[in-house]
Amino acid sequence: MFWACFVPVTPKGRLRIQISLMPVLMAGLFTLNSVAKGANSEVSLTFYSSVILLFVLGFLGRRRELRVKFHDLAAHGERPENRLSAGAWVQFAVSAVVLCPLTVWIISGAS
């Protein structure tokens, strides 16, 4: 889901590679964290899935805005003009507020 949402709107090159590798790197970090702390792998998988889902739901329907921002970021680097809109941040925040308690609820049942 993450790749289907973010990779098509990212311009070719270094930024696309970085965006494409995010889920793989996150999976590695969650796995290492699970092994290091001796945590239940179901809990780690639930957290990982929730984070991926957070990004997908947080920017769902914002494909055009993401495409413009990513292309501007690739061409000009970070600058105030290529920030995401307030609506995008509100959508991301609402997604986080909904998914965090849901994740805790699922994990409490899995433990």
N, C-alpha and C positions, 0 to 999 in steps of 0.2 A: 504494500500500500504506500509506504513511504517513497519508494522509487517511482511509482506511478504518479505520485503527486508532485514531487520536487524535481526529478531529473529532466522531464521534458521542458520545463520552463527555465532551466539553467543553461547559459551559453556554453558552447564547447570550450574545453580547455581546463585549466587548473581548478577553477571553481566547480565545474561539473564533477571532476574527480573527487574533490573534497566532499561535496554533497553526497556523492554516490557511496563513499566509504563510511559515512556517518553511522548507518545501522550496523555495519560490520564491526567498527571500533567500539560502539556501544555494547554490542553483544560480548565482545572480548572483555570489556571493563566489568560488565555485570557478572560474567563467568569467573573472572579473577577475584572479584569481590566475594562472590558466593563461596569459592574455594578457600580464600584466605580467612573468612569468618566462620566457615563451617556451616553456612546457612543452608536452608532447604532450597533445592534447585527450583522447586515449584514457585517459591516466593520470588526468587530472582527472575524467573521467566515471566511472572505476572508483572513485576516492576518494569521489565524491559518492554513488554507488550504495551503497557500503559504509557510509557514515554513515547514510543513510536506512534501510538494512537493519538496522544496529545498533540504531536506535531501535525498529524494528518487532519484531525478535527479542528485544530487551532487555526489552520490556514485553508480549510475547505471553502471552495468558492472564490478564492483570491488568486486564481491562476494568472489573470492578466496583470494584477499588481505585482505579484512575485516575479513574473517575467520581466517587467519594466525595471524593477529594483535590482534584480540579479544582473541584467545586462548593463545597467548603469554602474553597478558595483564592479563588474569585470572591466568596464572601459575606463572608469575614473577613480576607482578605489572608494574607500569609505569617505562619505561626506554627508552633511546634513540633508541634502536634497534627496538622497536615496534611502531615507528612513521609511519604515513601514507606517501606514496610516494609523491613526488612533483606533479606528474601527477594527483593524487587524489585531492590534494589541488587546483590545477588549474581547474580541472573539477568542484569542489565545488564553486570556485570563479566565474567561467563563469556562472554557474547556478544562482548564486546570482545576478550577473549583469543583467541577462536576466529577472529573476523573480521579482526583486524589482521594476523596472519601469512598468512592466506588472501589478503588484499588485496595484501600485499607480493609473494606468490608470483605472483599474477595479473599484477601490474604488471611484475615482472621478466621475464615471458614476453612482455609487450606492447611493451617497450622495444627 
